[in-house]
Amino acid sequence: MAAAEMLYADSTCALATTFLTLKGVTSFLGRKKTFQLADVDTFRYAPRESYPGGVLPSFGRDDENVWFTKDSTRWRRKGAILITLTNGLRYGFTPAHPTRVRDLLVKCGVTELR
């Protein structure tokens, strides 16, 4: 079995050719969670301007029932990536370079919703 190639990593996530790790999924010790890319059904890029007042959602559930990970630097982020898993769970995270992560997810074969 070939090893996964790391494509992107920052303080909020790590994306490889076969998996996505989100950091700060729970408040308990900043726990991280890893998903196989095959388990990610779709994703959507949401720029900061698409949220009321241009403020990205804070840690926890937002109005669309998306669980946002913990990120102390969210106030300076330009956008969020919202993923939906095949089991229906939805997570949001705010990488330092969201458009780069969006392009890499598309390259890995994950369907983007517009």
C-alpha positions as CSV (number, residue, x, y, z in Angstrom):
1,M,0.0,0.0,0.0
2,A,1.4,3.4,-1.0
3,A,1.9,6.1,1.6
4,A,-0.3,9.1,1.4
5,E,1.3,12.3,0.1
6,M,0.9,15.4,2.3
7,L,-0.6,18.2,0.2
8,Y,-1.4,20.9,2.8
9,A,-1.1,21.5,6.5
10,D,-1.6,24.4,8.9
11,S,-2.9,24.9,12.4
12,T,-6.5,23.9,11.5
13,C,-6.1,20.9,9.2
14,A,-3.9,18.5,7.3
15,L,-4.8,17.3,3.8
16,A,-3.2,14.3,2.2
17,T,-4.0,12.4,-1.0
18,T,-6.2,9.9,1.0
19,F,-7.2,11.7,4.2
20,L,-8.2,15.0,5.9
21,T,-7.4,15.7,9.5
22,L,-9.3,18.5,11.2
23,K,-7.7,19.9,14.4
24,G,-9.7,21.3,17.3
25,V,-12.8,19.3,16.6
26,T,-13.6,19.2,20.3
27,S,-12.7,21.6,23.1
28,F,-11.2,18.8,25.1
29,L,-7.4,19.1,24.6
30,G,-8.0,20.4,21.0
31,R,-8.7,16.9,19.8
32,K,-8.3,16.1,16.1
33,K,-10.3,13.9,13.8
34,T,-9.2,12.2,10.6
35,F,-11.5,11.3,7.7
36,Q,-10.7,9.3,4.7
37,L,-11.3,11.4,1.6
38,A,-13.6,8.5,0.3
39,D,-15.9,9.3,3.2
40,V,-16.2,13.0,2.3
41,D,-19.2,13.3,0.1
42,T,-19.1,17.0,-0.9
43,F,-17.6,20.3,0.2
44,R,-18.4,23.9,-0.2
45,Y,-16.1,27.0,0.0
46,A,-17.8,29.8,1.9
47,P,-16.0,33.2,1.7
48,R,-16.2,35.5,4.8
49,E,-18.5,37.8,3.0
50,S,-21.2,35.1,2.7
51,Y,-21.8,35.2,6.5
52,P,-23.9,37.9,8.2
53,G,-21.7,40.9,9.0
54,G,-18.7,39.1,7.4
55,V,-18.1,37.2,10.6
56,L,-17.2,33.5,10.3
57,P,-19.0,31.2,12.7
58,S,-17.3,30.5,16.0
59,F,-16.6,27.1,17.6
60,G,-19.6,24.8,17.7
61,R,-22.8,24.5,15.6
62,D,-23.9,27.2,13.2
63,D,-27.4,28.0,11.9
64,E,-26.9,25.4,9.1
65,N,-26.1,22.6,11.6
66,V,-22.4,22.6,10.6
67,W,-19.9,21.8,13.4
68,F,-17.1,24.4,13.3
69,T,-13.7,23.4,14.7
70,K,-11.8,25.5,17.2
71,D,-9.6,28.1,15.7
72,S,-8.2,31.0,17.7
73,T,-7.2,32.9,14.5
74,R,-10.6,32.6,12.8
75,W,-11.0,36.4,13.0
76,R,-8.4,36.9,10.4
77,R,-9.3,34.1,8.0
78,K,-10.8,34.8,4.6
79,G,-13.1,31.9,4.3
80,A,-14.3,28.5,5.5
81,I,-14.4,25.0,4.0
82,L,-17.6,23.1,4.8
83,I,-17.5,19.3,4.3
84,T,-20.3,16.8,4.3
85,L,-19.5,13.2,5.1
86,T,-21.3,10.3,3.5
87,N,-23.0,9.6,6.8
88,G,-24.5,13.1,6.8
89,L,-22.3,14.8,9.4
90,R,-21.1,18.3,8.5
91,Y,-17.9,20.0,9.6
92,G,-16.5,23.5,8.9
93,F,-12.9,24.7,9.3
94,T,-11.0,27.8,8.4
95,P,-7.6,27.1,6.8
96,A,-5.1,29.8,6.4
97,H,-5.4,29.4,2.6
98,P,-9.0,28.3,1.9
99,T,-8.9,28.6,-1.9
100,R,-5.7,26.4,-2.0
101,V,-7.5,23.8,0.1
102,R,-10.5,24.0,-2.2
103,D,-8.4,23.4,-5.3
104,L,-6.6,20.5,-3.6
105,L,-9.9,18.8,-2.6
106,V,-11.1,19.1,-6.2
107,K,-7.9,17.6,-7.4
108,C,-8.4,14.7,-4.9
109,G,-11.8,14.0,-6.5
110,V,-14.1,15.5,-3.8
111,T,-17.2,17.0,-5.3
112,E,-17.6,20.8,-4.8
113,L,-21.0,22.3,-4.3
114,R,-21.5,25.9,-5.5
